[in-house]
Amino acid sequence: MRKIDLSHQHNIRDIGGLTGFKGKKVKYGKLFRGGSLAKVSDSDIKTINSLKLTDLIDFRSALEFEKRPSYPFMGVTFHNLPTFEPENQEALKDKNDSDDSNLLWFLGDNIDGYAHMVKTYLMMLLSPMGINAYKEFFRILTKDPNRVVYFHCSQGKDRTGVAAYLLEIALGVSTKDAIEDYLLSNEAMKDKIVVLKNQMKNRPFYDAQYEKSLEEVFSANLDYLNTVIKEVENRYGSLIEYMIKVLEVDIDKLREYYLE
């Protein structure tokens, strides 16, 4: 894998190089995962243009997409595929206009961050909206062999993390390597969590529970992923069966297009 650092986004990587089905490697320069590209510098634009993207897939909610649209890169087809909509749209509307809003909107309401994230992951793979989003994601990937795709959400760790995990398992990447890629997002989130704690610590509602919840919602936690995978396996037998039967993924075509 190759990490790509932008001035305002530090959770981007090319998932090429991972070992997939029958020892074949995931192609470099075809599949990029990351966070929002709503804020980019001139040098960032040059970097993204150099990737020669054909498609940019945005898993953020319609409201997030509206508030923080991606930079309009020339020649790139944009797709907004929300995996879920926030339960409290008005609360999100009132939050500051940043890529952190979707994760900060409920904090201070005495909600357990861990429980919230587990619920969110279950919605991603088992709700009609989540299923439709990931089904369309794979449809775009298998339209033709010439796709160069950047897929993202706000932080690049949850909605994008689940998409990347599904994609890597479908390509035959080992569970160990797919998990390692999922958890890599925590490297990018460490500094953000420190900054957010410093921003929030003088708020009247800031206490130990709030701090714990903040850490939980801004981290990639294997518990979140394992919970939803276990539920999927209970219902469908395996993650691959879920992808074939529910998401209608053409596994053979996916491997033909993205492995070498």
C-alpha positions as CSV (number, residue, x, y, z in Angstrom):
1,M,0.0,0.0,0.0
2,R,1.1,3.6,-0.6
3,K,0.1,6.4,1.7
4,I,-0.8,9.8,0.2
5,D,-0.5,12.9,2.4
6,L,-2.5,16.0,1.5
7,S,-2.3,19.3,3.4
8,H,-5.7,18.7,5.1
9,Q,-6.2,15.0,4.7
10,H,-3.8,12.4,6.2
11,N,-5.8,9.2,5.8
12,I,-5.5,8.4,2.1
13,R,-3.9,5.3,0.7
14,D,-3.6,3.3,-2.4
15,I,-4.6,-0.3,-1.5
16,G,-2.4,-1.7,-4.3
17,G,0.2,-4.2,-3.4
18,L,-1.9,-6.3,-1.0
19,T,-1.8,-10.0,-1.8
20,G,-5.1,-11.3,-3.0
21,F,-6.6,-14.4,-4.7
22,K,-4.1,-17.1,-5.7
23,G,-1.2,-14.9,-4.6
24,K,-2.0,-12.2,-7.2
25,K,-1.4,-8.6,-6.1
26,V,-3.9,-5.8,-6.0
27,K,-3.0,-3.4,-8.8
28,Y,-1.5,-0.1,-7.8
29,G,-3.1,3.1,-9.1
30,K,-6.6,1.8,-9.3
31,L,-8.2,1.9,-5.8
32,F,-7.7,4.7,-3.4
33,R,-9.4,5.0,0.0
34,G,-9.5,8.1,2.2
35,G,-11.3,11.0,3.8
36,S,-13.1,14.1,2.5
37,L,-11.6,16.2,-0.2
38,A,-13.8,19.2,0.6
39,K,-10.7,21.2,1.6
40,V,-7.7,21.1,-0.7
41,S,-4.7,23.2,-1.5
42,D,-3.3,23.9,-5.0
43,S,-0.6,21.2,-4.4
44,D,-3.3,18.8,-3.2
45,I,-5.3,19.3,-6.5
46,K,-2.1,18.5,-8.5
47,T,-1.6,15.4,-6.4
48,I,-5.2,14.2,-6.9
49,N,-5.1,15.0,-10.6
50,S,-1.9,12.9,-11.0
51,L,-3.9,9.9,-9.8
52,K,-6.0,10.1,-13.0
53,L,-9.3,9.3,-11.2
54,T,-12.3,8.3,-13.2
55,D,-14.7,8.1,-10.3
56,L,-15.0,9.6,-6.8
57,I,-17.4,7.8,-4.5
58,D,-18.6,9.7,-1.4
59,F,-20.3,7.6,1.4
60,R,-21.2,10.7,3.4
61,S,-24.9,11.6,4.1
62,A,-26.7,13.9,1.7
63,L,-26.5,16.6,4.3
64,E,-22.7,16.2,4.8
65,F,-22.3,16.1,1.0
66,E,-24.4,19.4,0.7
67,K,-22.5,21.2,3.5
68,R,-19.0,20.1,2.5
69,P,-19.0,19.2,-1.2
70,S,-15.8,17.7,-2.7
71,Y,-13.6,19.8,-4.8
72,P,-14.9,19.5,-8.4
73,F,-12.0,17.7,-10.0
74,M,-12.1,17.8,-13.8
75,G,-13.0,14.6,-15.7
76,V,-14.1,12.8,-12.5
77,T,-17.6,11.4,-12.1
78,F,-18.9,12.0,-8.6
79,H,-21.2,9.6,-6.8
80,N,-22.9,10.3,-3.5
81,L,-23.8,7.0,-1.9
82,P,-24.9,7.6,1.7
83,T,-24.7,4.5,3.9
84,F,-27.0,6.1,6.4
85,E,-28.5,9.5,7.3
86,P,-27.9,11.1,10.8
87,E,-30.7,10.4,13.2
88,N,-30.9,14.0,14.2
89,Q,-30.5,16.1,11.0
90,E,-31.3,19.4,12.8
91,A,-28.5,18.8,15.4
92,L,-26.0,18.2,12.5
93,K,-27.2,21.3,10.7
94,D,-26.4,23.4,13.8
95,K,-22.8,22.0,14.1
96,N,-19.9,23.9,12.7
97,D,-19.1,23.3,9.0
98,S,-16.4,20.7,9.3
99,D,-15.6,17.1,8.4
100,D,-15.8,16.3,12.1
101,S,-19.5,17.4,12.4
102,N,-21.0,13.9,11.7
103,L,-19.1,12.4,14.6
104,L,-19.4,15.3,17.0
105,W,-23.2,16.0,16.6
106,F,-24.3,13.8,19.5
107,L,-21.5,14.3,21.9
108,G,-22.6,16.1,25.0
109,D,-26.0,14.3,25.0
110,N,-24.7,11.6,27.3
111,I,-24.6,9.0,24.6
112,D,-22.2,6.1,24.8
113,G,-19.8,6.5,21.9
114,Y,-19.0,2.8,21.7
115,A,-22.7,1.7,21.5
116,H,-23.3,4.4,19.0
117,M,-20.5,3.2,16.7
118,V,-21.6,-0.5,16.9
119,K,-25.1,0.6,15.9
120,T,-23.7,2.7,13.1
121,Y,-21.7,-0.3,11.7
122,L,-24.8,-2.5,11.8
123,M,-26.7,0.1,9.8
124,M,-24.0,0.3,7.2
125,L,-24.2,-3.3,6.2
126,L,-27.8,-4.3,7.2
127,S,-30.0,-1.3,6.5
128,P,-31.6,-0.8,3.1
129,M,-29.6,2.5,2.6
130,G,-26.3,0.9,3.5
131,I,-27.0,-2.2,1.3
132,N,-27.9,0.1,-1.6
133,A,-24.8,2.2,-1.1
134,Y,-22.3,-0.7,-1.1
135,K,-24.2,-2.5,-3.9
136,E,-23.7,0.6,-6.1
137,F,-20.1,0.9,-5.0
138,F,-19.3,-2.6,-6.4
139,R,-21.4,-2.0,-9.5
140,I,-19.3,1.1,-10.3
141,L,-16.1,-0.9,-9.7
142,T,-17.1,-3.6,-12.1
143,K,-18.6,-1.4,-14.9
144,D,-15.4,-1.8,-16.9
145,P,-11.7,-2.5,-16.3
146,N,-10.6,1.1,-16.7
147,R,-12.0,2.5,-13.5
148,V,-9.6,4.5,-11.2
149,V,-11.6,5.1,-8.0
150,Y,-11.3,7.2,-4.9
151,F,-13.8,6.2,-2.3
152,H,-14.2,8.2,0.9
153,C,-16.4,9.4,3.8
154,S,-15.5,12.2,6.2
155,Q,-12.6,10.7,8.1
156,G,-11.9,7.6,5.9
157,K,-12.1,5.2,8.7
158,D,-15.7,3.8,9.2
159,R,-17.9,4.0,6.1
160,T,-14.8,3.9,3.9
161,G,-13.1,1.3,6.3
162,V,-16.1,-1.1,5.8
163,A,-16.1,-0.6,2.1
164,A,-12.3,-1.3,1.9
165,Y,-12.7,-4.3,4.1
166,L,-15.4,-5.8,1.9
167,L,-13.5,-5.0,-1.3
168,E,-10.3,-6.6,0.0
169,I,-12.0,-9.7,1.2
170,A,-13.7,-10.0,-2.2
171,L,-10.3,-9.7,-3.9
172,G,-9.0,-12.6,-1.7
173,V,-6.9,-10.5,0.6
174,S,-6.3,-12.3,3.9
175,T,-8.4,-11.3,6.9
176,K,-5.2,-10.4,8.7
177,D,-4.1,-8.0,6.0
178,A,-7.6,-6.5,5.6
179,I,-7.8,-5.9,9.4
180,E,-4.4,-4.3,9.3
181,D,-5.5,-1.9,6.6
182,Y,-8.7,-1.1,8.6
183,L,-6.7,-0.3,11.8
184,L,-4.2,1.9,9.9
185,S,-6.7,4.7,10.1
186,N,-5.9,5.1,13.8
187,E,-2.4,6.4,12.9
188,A,-4.1,9.3,11.0
189,M,-6.6,9.9,13.8
190,K,-4.2,10.2,16.7
191,D,-3.4,13.8,16.2
192,K,-7.0,14.7,15.4
193,I,-8.2,13.2,18.7
194,V,-5.6,15.3,20.6
195,V,-6.7,18.5,18.9
196,L,-10.4,17.8,19.5
197,K,-9.8,17.1,23.2
198,N,-8.0,20.4,23.5
199,Q,-10.9,22.1,21.7
200,M,-13.5,20.5,23.9
201,K,-12.0,20.3,27.3
202,N,-13.3,23.8,28.5
203,R,-16.9,23.0,27.5
204,P,-19.2,22.6,30.5
205,F,-20.2,19.1,29.5
206,Y,-16.6,17.8,29.1
207,D,-16.0,15.0,31.5
208,A,-14.4,11.5,31.6
209,Q,-17.4,9.9,29.8
210,Y,-17.3,12.6,27.1
211,E,-13.6,12.1,26.5
212,K,-14.1,8.4,26.3
213,S,-16.9,8.7,23.8
214,L,-14.8,11.1,21.7
215,E,-12.0,8.6,21.5
216,E,-14.5,5.9,20.6
217,V,-16.1,7.7,17.8
218,F,-12.9,9.0,16.3
219,S,-11.1,5.6,16.3
220,A,-11.3,2.5,14.1
221,N,-12.1,-0.2,16.6
222,L,-12.0,-3.9,15.6
223,D,-14.9,-4.5,17.9
224,Y,-17.2,-2.4,15.6
225,L,-16.1,-4.4,12.6
226,N,-16.3,-7.8,14.2
227,T,-19.8,-7.1,15.6
228,V,-21.2,-6.4,12.2
229,I,-19.3,-9.2,10.5
230,K,-20.6,-11.7,13.0
231,E,-24.1,-10.6,12.4
232,V,-23.7,-10.8,8.7
233,E,-22.3,-14.3,9.0
234,N,-25.2,-15.4,11.3
235,R,-27.6,-14.2,8.6
236,Y,-25.9,-15.2,5.4
237,G,-23.2,-17.8,6.3
238,S,-20.2,-15.8,5.3
239,L,-19.1,-12.3,4.2
240,I,-18.6,-13.6,0.7
241,E,-22.1,-15.0,0.5
242,Y,-23.5,-11.7,1.8
243,M,-21.6,-9.9,-0.9
244,I,-22.8,-12.2,-3.7
245,K,-26.4,-12.6,-2.5
246,V,-27.1,-9.2,-1.0
247,L,-24.7,-6.8,-2.7
248,E,-24.7,-8.7,-6.0
249,V,-21.0,-8.5,-6.3
250,D,-19.4,-10.0,-9.4
251,I,-16.4,-11.5,-7.6
252,D,-14.8,-13.0,-10.7
253,K,-15.0,-9.7,-12.6
254,L,-13.7,-7.7,-9.6
255,R,-10.6,-10.0,-9.4
256,E,-10.1,-9.9,-13.1
257,Y,-10.1,-6.1,-13.1
258,Y,-8.0,-5.3,-10.0
259,L,-5.6,-8.2,-9.5
260,E,-2.4,-8.9,-11.4
